[in-house]
């Protein structure tokens, strides 16, 4: 399982400054020749300790175990955030 890219990321307007909500399209490679695209919603919340918590929700079901899928998506989102590639 591999996250190829997350594209069409749109930030949702939320009045709480320590929470950021986004939606986008995740391109996933589940097997060697099996690639799918799924709509995702995710949020990044900055905790009082300074740590960031990322939550991910899939809009459509996926025929793949969710734990490794969500973990890979969280890592990809964390990398996008670290590199400053999420919209403001």
Secondary structure, DSSP 4 states (H G I P E B T S, - for coil): -EEEEEEEEEEEP-S-TTEEEEEEEEEEEEETTEEEEEEEEEEEEE-TTS-EEEEEEESS--SS-HHHHHHHHHHHHHHHHHTT-S--
